[in-house]
Amino acid sequence: MQKIKLLAVVGPTASGKTRLAVELAKRFSGEIISADSMQIYRTMNIATAKPTVEEMAGIPHHLIDCLDPEEAFSVSDYVSLAREKIREIHGRGHLPILAGGTGLYIDSVVQHVTFSEQPEDPRLREELYRQAKKDQGKELYESLCRIDPQAAEQIHPHNFVRLVRAVEVYRLTGKTLTQHKEESRREPSPYETCMIGLNATDRQFLYDRIDLRVDLMMKAGLLEEARKVLSSKHLKTAWNAIGYKELKPYFDGAASLDECIGKIKQESRRYAKRQLTWFRRNPQIHWVYIDECGTFEDVIKNSQKYVESFFNL
């Protein structure tokens, strides 16, 4: 059976993934599937760097603005939706393009991870959430490091949703998330995947882009957007978006606005570092270094040439 051609544009925040994906979509008759765990939420536009209508440039974008911030969303949910979109786009004779920085989502699609139904225990989960909030996840994270160090490497100690779920799955099944993941990769992938990663040889170059993006977000109205999002008492997955919880101390009168903006920049840089750690483990990725290219047009040309070579176009 002939595999479906799939293009993935990956990399850290503020590296230019959206722009590159749009330009490649123009050249290869593509449609874009967001691989950003937060852009799927409505109203969360500025903090998630959701592409504007102008930035989309007429290219169809999928899996953006699908849920309310109060709704929970998992990697299993994402994979199911992404596979459906890939089939639809391929059926139209277009090239499906995954674009985003959520490595777990991208790898789970590309590697055709299958998710078996895993038991849930709302009472246990609530208990674990209380424990995580009590000490900012310290005890749960230390526990996960002991039982499943591989999963612990990939989960931020303050990402309570993933941290709690990892511990919950182990307590209910006796198997770690890593074991479940290994068992889920038994079927071969139906995709022929070309992966392009954006990065910078000079880390400060990338950090400067991140800082500038945060400044532009503030000018675009991030403060008011954060006020509205944080007004919800029932945030689940959406709570993990950088740019909201960092402003809470300002709304509470516990920190200055400048201090909170600095915290957003710091957390964004840390997130970029974690993204790069994740993607660097993948030998399938063709890296393009944005600081070594004279202009972004050179980034596009380099990437276009690689796609043509990979797919023998």
C-alpha positions in Angstrom: 0.0 0.0 0.0 1.4 3.4 -1.1 2.2 5.7 1.9 0.7 9.1 2.2 3.2 12.0 1.7 3.3 14.1 4.9 5.4 17.2 5.5 6.2 18.4 9.1 7.7 21.8 9.9 8.9 21.8 13.5 11.2 23.7 15.9 11.2 26.0 18.9 8.9 28.9 19.5 9.5 32.1 17.5 11.7 30.3 14.9 9.3 31.0 11.9 7.5 27.7 11.6 4.2 29.2 10.6 5.7 31.5 7.9 7.7 28.6 6.4 4.8 26.2 6.5 2.6 28.8 4.6 5.3 29.4 2.0 5.8 25.6 1.4 2.0 25.1 1.2 1.9 27.7 -1.6 4.7 25.9 -3.5 3.4 22.3 -3.0 -0.3 22.8 -3.0 -0.5 22.1 0.8 -2.9 22.5 3.7 -1.7 23.1 7.2 -2.6 21.1 10.3 -1.6 23.0 13.5 0.6 20.9 15.8 0.4 23.3 18.7 -1.4 22.1 21.8 -2.7 25.5 22.7 -3.8 27.0 19.3 -6.7 24.5 19.3 -8.4 26.7 21.9 -10.7 29.6 21.0 -10.0 33.1 22.4 -6.4 32.2 23.2 -5.0 34.1 20.2 -2.1 36.3 21.2 -0.3 34.2 23.8 -0.3 31.1 21.5 0.9 33.2 18.5 -2.1 31.9 16.5 -1.7 32.9 12.8 -3.8 35.8 11.7 -5.9 35.7 8.5 -3.2 37.8 6.8 -0.4 35.3 7.9 -2.5 32.4 6.7 -2.3 34.0 3.2 -5.3 32.0 1.9 -3.8 28.6 2.9 -6.3 26.4 4.7 -5.4 25.8 8.4 -6.9 23.0 10.5 -7.1 22.2 14.2 -7.2 25.9 15.2 -10.1 27.4 17.3 -11.8 24.0 17.9 -12.3 24.0 21.7 -13.2 26.3 24.6 -10.4 26.9 27.1 -12.3 25.0 29.8 -12.2 21.7 27.7 -9.6 19.1 28.3 -7.6 17.9 25.4 -5.1 15.0 25.1 -2.5 13.7 22.7 -4.8 10.9 21.9 -7.5 13.4 21.0 -5.1 15.3 18.8 -3.8 12.2 17.0 -7.3 11.1 16.1 -8.2 14.5 14.7 -4.9 15.0 12.9 -5.2 11.6 11.2 -8.7 12.5 10.0 -7.4 15.8 8.5 -4.5 14.1 6.8 -6.8 11.7 5.1 -9.1 14.5 4.0 -6.3 16.7 2.7 -4.7 13.8 0.9 -8.1 12.9 -0.6 -8.3 16.4 -2.1 -4.9 15.8 -3.8 -3.1 18.2 -1.5 -0.1 17.8 0.7 -0.8 17.6 4.4 1.6 19.8 6.4 2.0 19.4 10.2 3.3 22.7 11.6 4.0 23.4 15.2 6.2 22.9 18.2 4.4 20.3 20.3 6.8 17.4 19.8 4.7 14.8 21.5 1.8 15.5 19.1 4.0 15.5 16.0 5.9 12.3 16.9 2.7 10.5 17.9 1.2 11.2 14.4 4.3 10.6 12.4 5.2 7.3 14.2 1.5 6.2 14.1 1.2 5.7 17.8 -2.0 3.9 18.7 -3.7 4.7 21.9 -5.5 1.9 23.8 -8.2 2.8 26.2 -6.6 3.4 29.6 -8.6 3.3 32.8 -9.4 6.5 34.6 -10.2 7.2 38.3 -11.6 10.7 38.8 -11.2 10.4 42.6 -7.5 9.4 42.3 -7.0 12.1 39.7 -8.5 14.8 42.0 -6.3 13.6 44.9 -3.2 13.8 42.7 -4.1 17.3 41.5 -4.5 18.4 45.1 -1.1 17.0 45.9 0.5 18.7 42.9 -0.9 22.1 43.7 0.2 21.7 47.4 3.9 21.6 46.5 3.9 22.7 42.9 4.3 19.1 41.7 7.5 18.4 43.5 6.6 15.1 45.2 4.7 13.8 42.1 7.6 14.6 39.8 10.1 12.9 42.1 7.8 9.9 42.1 7.6 9.9 38.3 11.4 10.2 38.1 11.7 6.9 40.1 9.0 4.9 38.3 9.4 6.3 34.7 12.5 8.4 34.2 12.0 8.5 30.4 8.6 10.1 30.8 9.9 12.4 33.5 12.4 13.8 31.0 9.6 14.8 28.7 7.2 16.3 31.2 7.7 19.7 32.9 7.3 19.5 36.7 4.7 22.2 36.5 2.6 20.6 33.7 0.1 19.1 36.2 -2.1 17.7 33.5 0.6 15.4 32.0 2.3 14.8 35.4 -0.9 13.7 37.1 -2.0 11.5 34.1 1.4 9.8 34.0 1.2 8.9 37.7 -2.5 8.0 37.5 -1.8 5.5 34.6 1.0 3.8 36.5 -1.1 3.4 39.6 -4.1 2.1 37.8 -2.3 -0.3 35.3 1.0 -1.1 36.9 2.7 0.0 33.6 4.5 3.2 32.9 3.6 5.7 30.1 6.9 4.6 28.4 5.8 1.0 28.5 2.4 1.9 27.0 4.1 4.0 24.4 6.4 1.1 23.3 3.4 -1.2 23.0 1.5 1.4 20.9 4.1 1.5 18.1 3.7 -2.0 16.8 1.9 -0.9 13.6 4.0 0.6 10.8 3.3 4.3 9.9 1.1 4.9 6.8 3.0 8.1 6.1 6.1 9.0 4.1 7.2 11.9 6.3 9.6 14.7 5.4 10.6 16.7 8.5 12.1 20.1 8.4 13.3 21.8 11.7 14.1 25.4 12.2 16.8 26.4 14.7 19.6 28.9 15.2 23.3 28.1 15.7 23.5 31.1 18.1 21.1 30.5 20.9 21.0 34.2 21.8 19.7 34.9 18.3 16.7 32.8 19.0 16.2 34.2 22.5 16.2 37.7 21.1 13.4 36.7 18.7 11.5 35.3 21.6 11.9 38.5 23.7 10.8 40.6 20.7 7.8 38.4 20.2 6.7 38.8 23.8 7.0 42.6 23.5 4.9 42.6 20.4 2.3 40.4 22.1 2.0 42.9 24.9 1.4 45.7 22.4 -1.2 43.5 20.6 -3.2 43.2 23.8 -1.9 40.1 25.7 -2.7 41.7 29.1 -6.4 41.9 28.4 -6.5 38.5 26.8 -4.8 37.0 29.9 -7.3 38.7 32.1 -10.2 37.2 30.2 -8.7 33.7 30.0 -7.7 33.6 33.7 -11.3 34.7 34.7 -12.3 31.1 34.0 -12.3 28.9 37.1 -12.3 25.7 35.2 -9.2 25.8 32.9 -7.7 22.3 32.2 -5.2 21.8 29.5 -5.3 25.5 28.5 -3.7 26.4 31.9 -0.4 25.3 30.6 -0.2 28.0 27.9 2.7 30.4 28.6 1.6 34.0 28.8 -1.3 33.8 31.1 -0.4 32.3 34.5 2.8 34.4 34.5 0.6 37.5 34.5 -1.5 36.3 37.4 0.8 37.9 40.1 0.3 41.3 38.4 -3.5 40.9 38.5 -3.2 39.8 42.2 -1.1 42.8 43.0 1.8 40.6 44.0 4.3 41.7 41.2 4.9 44.5 38.8 3.9 44.2 35.1 7.6 44.4 34.1 8.4 41.5 36.4 5.6 39.4 34.9 6.7 40.2 31.4 10.2 39.2 32.2 8.8 35.9 33.6 6.9 35.3 30.3 10.2 35.8 28.4 12.1 33.5 30.7 9.5 30.7 30.5 9.3 31.1 26.7 13.1 30.7 26.5 12.9 27.6 28.8 10.2 26.2 26.6 12.3 26.7 23.5 15.1 24.8 25.1 12.8 21.9 26.0 11.5 21.9 22.4 15.0 21.7 21.0 16.0 18.9 23.4 12.9 16.9 22.2 13.4 17.5 18.5 17.2 17.0 18.5 16.7 13.3 19.3 15.0 12.8 16.0 17.5 11.9 13.2 14.8 12.2 10.6 14.7 16.0 10.9 16.5 18.2 8.3 17.7 21.3 10.1 17.7 24.7 8.7 19.5 27.4 10.7 17.7 30.7 10.4 20.7 32.8 11.6 23.0 31.3 8.9 20.5 32.2 6.1 20.9 35.8 4.8 17.1 36.3 4.5 14.0 34.2 5.2 13.7 33.7 1.5 16.9 31.6 1.8 15.2 29.6 4.6 12.3 28.9 2.2 14.6 28.0 -0.7 16.7 25.6 1.4 13.5 23.9 2.7 11.9 23.8 -0.7 14.9 22.1 -2.2 15.0 19.5 0.5 11.3 18.7 0.1 11.7 18.3 -3.6 14.7 16.0 -3.1 13.0 14.0 -0.4 9.8 13.3 -2.4 11.6 13.1 -5.8 9.5 16.0 -7.1 
